[in-house]
Amino acid sequence: MSTFQNSLPDLTKPVPTGGPAIYIETYGCQMNVYDSQAISGVLEGAGYRLVENELVADAVLLNTCSVREHAEHKVISRVGEIRHRRKDADLAPAVIGICGCMAERLGDDLRKGPRAVDLVVGVDNYDALPRLLGALVGPGAAASTGKGGQAVTGHRQDAHYVAPPDLYPTNGSHLVTIHKGCDYKCTYCIVPMTRGPQSEKAPEVILAEIEQIVAGGGREVTLLGQNVTAYRWQDRLDFAGLIEQVAAIDGLERIRFLTGHPKDMHRHLMDAIGRLDKVCPWLHVPAQSGSDAVLRRMKRLYTAAEYLDMVEYAQRVIPGVTFSSDFIVGFPGETDADFRATLDLVRRVKYDQIFSFKYSERPGVPAAKLADDVPLEAKKERLAELMDVQQEIWTAAANAHVGDVVTAVCEGAARRPAGAIRLRTANNRKVVVTGAELAPGAALTVRLTGWEGTTFFGEPVPA
């Protein structure tokens, strides 16, 4: 999953009145966004009030990511920044808590040192937040001094949270987590440590959540999981069966999902995607490498040939399908020939978009035992070459689509130009249109007139 941080709060909005004020800031993947929404529901249900400005909060919760070391450093820096901002504004210190994957990985260590936080809560313990925060910011509690807080971590198979369906959708789509954790244990990946073993949310809970979203006016959902395509409920319902049931919900118009794993992209799943009009024909299926030798060291459980077979079958049975992927360059032992195999895979698949990274060691994962033997300069060169190849592929594809007439769904106002709206096609292509007014969730037929970066520009086509 691609990473991002929520936008800065609107400081002009009025501050709610009532119980202790909580500000939540989200880092990481879409699952963290969903978790923050679930945390919001837990806290509001317990009488806390959510604010959009850290300076008026009694407590600040940072919901964090541990996929890369840089993400953790960013959070630690943010802790210091929050404290400095409040001091400069002559405000009392706020309680600061770290939630999510970073909390799970580092635990009580986050409550030590010069930037120690007050509270540490792992991914399966958000139901403890009302009680834990009450001891720090509730009636009679003193504000943050680093005393009295706790670190509550550890995985619980029964901990599945449901975000309130009335919370805002992300990019026009309501996020719905269908399972958590991962059993594959790719050697570079910290997710099994931070999210624990795979555990499914019951299908009736998922369906009820989506039905509530639709009843509230939602038209689109994005099903989330570390390996969403690995969903299997009690050996009787797999992901293909689940999307069949989701697609049967009246009033729901579109279904997206991420992230898929190549091992679980079974032909009957791709048949279902192609058959169900509501399922969007966009597959984010990380390949990570095009070299079988590297894939074995990564413990990815497929070969490059098997990955390409999956792509070719999807192209046969899913009309208009597009692909995106993740790649790691410079994995331990990667030779120049291994890297050339990755470039070959990228050229053969012709991805719309890739997310590519230089390998960096994460403490505690199996790959940490391998020698990080690819020089940093070689990693940088390979990453640059991979990005250049992808740009060539996308440039040719984007140019070929200028002039196409497509249907896209409004997500909201575009950042630029002024007055433009931002839309997304079923196969996940972004389109910016001027000269049209459209409510989020509504569809528009547009003609593509050009592109920049990964975004097309378009004009409305008269009905």
N, C-alpha and C positions, 0 to 999 in steps of 0.2 A: 504494500500500500504506500502511496505517496504521502509525504509528511507536510504539515503546515501548522501554523499557530493562529488562533482566532484573532480577528481584527481588534484594534484598540476600542475601548468602550466610548460611548457617546456621553461626554461629561455634562452635556446640557440637559439630560433627562432628569426629571424629579426623582428624589430618593424615596423609596417606599417607607412607610412607617409601620412599626410593629416590633417583632422580636429582633434578636441579634442579626446584623447584616453580614451576608457572605458574598464574597466575590470569587468567582471560579474562572480560572484561565486554563485553556486546553492546549497541549502540545501533542504532536504525534499523529497517528492514523485516524481514520474515520471511526474505528471502534472506540478510541478515546473520546471522540466527540460525542458518540452515543452514551458512553459511560458518564460524561459530564452532565448530559441531559438527565440520565437516571439519578445521579447524585442530586441534581436540582430538585427532582421530584421527591426524593427521600427527605431532603432538608425542608422543603416547603410544607410537606405533610407533617413535619414535626414542629412547625411554627416559626421556622427561620424565614428570613426574607432575602431574596437575591438582589444584588445591586450590580451596576455596570461600571463602577468606578472604585478602584482599589483604595482610594483616599477616603471614602466614606464607609469602608467595610470594617467590621469588628474582627473578621477573620478572612484571610486570603488562602484559597486552596489552589495549588498548582497540580493539575492532572497531567502526568508526565510520560515520556517515552524513553526507552533504553536501547533502541535498535542500534544507534551509533553513539560513540562517546561524545561527539560534539553536542548532541541533544541534551545530554546530562550536564555538560559544562554550561550550556545556555540557561538551564534552570537554576543552577547554583548562582550564576551571575544575576539572574532575575531576583533571587532572594535578597541579595545585597542592594539591588536597585530599588526594590520596594521599600526597604528600611530607610534608605537615604532619602527617597521622595517624601516619606512621611515625616522624617526629621526636618527636612528643608521646609515643609509646610507647617512645622510646629505642631504636629499631631502626635498623639500617643502611639506607641508601637501597636501593630496589629498582630494577632495570632497568625502564624504562617504554617500551613500544612502542605506536605507533599503526598500526593495520591498516585495510584497507577503503577506502571511498570518499574519506574525508578524506585518507588517505595518498596516494591517487592524484591528488587535486586539488592538494594543497599540497607534496607531495614533500619535498625536503631543507629547505624553509623551516621545517618542523616541528622541525628540529634546531638552530634558531637562536633567540636571544632568551632572556628570563629563564625561560620555561617550556619550554625545549627538551627534547625527548624523546631517548632513546638510539637508538631503532630505528624505522624507517618502512618498512612493507611493504604494497605495493598488492595489489589483488584477484586478480591472476593470478600471484602469486609466493609463495604460502604454503608451497610445497614447499621454499623456501629458509630457512624459519624455524628448523629444527633446527640448521643450520650457523651462522646468524647469532646465535642465542641462545647456542650453544655457545661463541662467542668472548667472550661477555659474562658468562655464568653457569656455563659448563662448568668442568671441573677446571682449576684454575690461573688461571681468569679472575677479574679484580677486579670487584666489584659496581659498580653504576652511578655514573659520574661525568660522563656525557655524552661520554666518550672511547671510541673504538674501534667505535662503532655505525655503521650504514649506512642509507641510504635506497634501497630496491630497488622500483622501480615500472616501469610500462610494460605494455601489453597483449600477451597471447600467445593466439592462437587455440586452441592445443592444451591450454590450462590449464583442465581441468574436474575439480573435486574431488568426491569421494563421501564423504559423512559415514558413519561407522560405524553400521550399522543397529541396534546394541544401545543407542545413546544414547536418552535419554528423548524421547518425543514431546512436541510443543508443543500444549497444549489438546486432548490426546487424539489428535492427528493427526501422523504422521511427515511431516516436510517433505522434499520431493525436488525439487531444482533440475533443470530439464530444459534450460534454456539460459541464457545470460548476455548482457548487453549489449542494445543497441537501435539499430535503423537509422532510426527515424522522425524523430529530431531535432526534436521539438517545441521551439519557440523559447524557452520558459521553463525547459527541463529540463536539468539538469546530468548526467543519467545517461550520455549518449553520451560525455561526457568522462571520467567516473569509472569506468564499466563497459565502455566500448569498444563496437565494433560487435557486432551479434548473432552469436552462435556457438552451435551446437547440441551438446548432449550426445548421443552415439549412442543410438539406441533400445534396442539390446541392453544397453547399460550401465544405462539407466534401468530396464528390465524386470528385469535381474538384481538391481539395488538393491532394488526393491520386493519381489521374490521373497524376498530375504534378510530384509526387514522382516517379511513375513508368516510366514516360517519361525520368526522370533523371537517371534511372538505378536502382531504389529501387525495391526490390522484396518482402519485408515484411513490414506490418504495425502493430502497437499495438494501438488499439482504447482505449482512456482513458476517464474516468469520475469518479466523486466521487462515484456514483452508476451507472456505465456504462450501466447495464442491465435495468435501469429505463428509458432509452431514449425513448421519445415519442414526435414526431413532429406533432403538431396541431391535435392530436387525430386520425391521419390517418396512421402514420408510427411508429411502435415500433422497439425495438432493433433487433428482429428477421428479420423484413422487411429490416432494414438498412444493416445488414450483408449479406442478399441476394443480395442487390444492390452492395455492396462493392465487394463481391465475383465474380460478373459479369464483373469486370474490367479486360480487357485483359492485360496480362503481370504480374499481381499481383499473387504471389505464395502462400503467407501465411498470415493469419489474426490471431492475438492474441488480447486479451482484458482484462482489469482489471480496477476497481475492481467490481465484481458482488455482488449483494445483494440477499440473499436467497428468499426474498419476490418476486423478479422479475425473478427468474429462472423458468419461466413457461414451461410447457411441450412442447408447440409448439416451444419455443426457443431452448430447448435441442434437439428436433427433427431436427431443422434446422442445429444446430451445427454438429449433427451426419451425416446429409445428405450432407453437403457442405465440399468437400475435402480440400478446402483452409483454413477452420477454424480449428485452432489447438485444439486438445482435452485436454486442460489444463484449469481447472476452479479454479480461486482464489476466493473463496466464504467464507468470514469470518463468523464463527459461534459465536465467542466471549465467549460463555458459553454453557454448556450442560444442565443447570438447567433451567426449565421453570420459576421458581420463579425469578431467576436472570435476565433472558431474559425479563420478564415483567418489572422489575425495570429499565432495560436498554432501554426499549421501542423498542425492536428489531422486533416486529410484526410477530413473528413466534414461534413455539414450537420446541423442540428438535425432536419430532416425525416427524413434517413437514420437518425439515431439512434433516433427514435421508431418508424420502420418496423421496426428491429431489435427494439425492445422489444415491439411489438405481435405480431411473428411468434413471438418467444420465448414470449409469453403463450399463444399458440395451440397450440404444440407441446410445451411443457415443463410438465407438470402441477405446480401449486403453486409455480411459479417466483417468486422474490423478487429484488430488485435493491438494490445499494448503489452509491455513486458518490463521486467526488471533484469539488470545485468550487473554482475560484479566482475571487475577486471583486476588482475594481479593477485588472484587467489594463490595460496601457497602451492608451489610447484608448477604454476602456469608457465608454459613455454611460449615462444613466439608462434609456434605451430598451433598450439591450443587457442591462442588469441585469434589467429587467422580463421580457425573453425567457428569462433563466435561471430566474426564478421560475415562469414559465409551464411550462417544461420539467419542473421539479420537481413541480409540481402535477399534470401529466399522467402522469408515470411513477409517482408515489406510491412513492418509495423507502422501504425499511425503515430505511435509515441512510445518511447522507452525512457525508463528511469535508470540511470547508470551511475555506479559508484566505484571508487577505488576501495579495494579490500583494506579493512582495518580490523585488527584483532580485538575481540571482546573477551574480557576475563571470564573464565568459567565455562566457556563453550568448548566442544571437542576440538575445533580447529585451532584453538590456542596451543595445543600440543604440537602442531605442525610448525616448521620453520617458516617464518614470514620472509621468504627468500627472493621475492621479486623486488628489485630496487624501486624506491619511491619515484625516481625519474622515469623509469619504465612504465610504472602504473599511470603516471600523468600523461605520458605519450600515448599509451594505449587508450586511455579514457578519451583523450582529444580525438584520436582517430575514429573511435567508435561513434562519437558524437557527430563527426564530419560525415561518416557513412550514413548515419540516420538522417542527417539533414538533407543529403542528396536524395535519399529515398522519399522523404516527405515532400521536398520541393517538387519532384516529378509528379507525385500523387496529387498534391494540392493544385498544381497547374492544370492537371488533367480534369479536375472537378470544377474548375471555374466555368460558369455557364450552366451547371446542373441546377435543376429545380428540386428542392428537398422540403420535407416537412420537419419543423423543429419546434421545440416547446420552450416557452419563455421562462427564464429563471429569475428575472428581475432587471434592474437598471444596470447598464454597462458602465464601467469606469470612465470610458471615453469612446467616442466623442460625446459631448453634452447632448442629452436627450435621447441617446441610443438605448436599445434594450439588448440583453444578452440571452441567447437561446442555445439549446443543445439538441442535436439530432439523436435519433434512436441509437445510432452506432457511435455516439459519444463525441461527435465533432462539434466544436464551439462555433457559433455564428453571432456576429454583432450586426444589428439592423437599425437603420435610422428611418424616420418617416412612418413609424407605426406605434400605436399605443396598444398594449396587451397586458392583461393580468397574469401574474405568475401562475404557471400550470396550463395556460391556454396554448393551443397550437397555431402555427402560422406557416403558410407555404411561401417559401422565399427562393429567389434565384441568387446563386453565389456569384459575386462580382469580383472577388479578389481575396487575398489572404495576407496575413502577417504573423510571423511566429507560428503558433499552432491554432490560430483563430481565423476563420473565414469572415468576410464581410458579405452582406447580402441586401437585397431589396425585396419588399413584399411583392408577391405576384397577385394581381387582382383576381378575385373569385370568378 
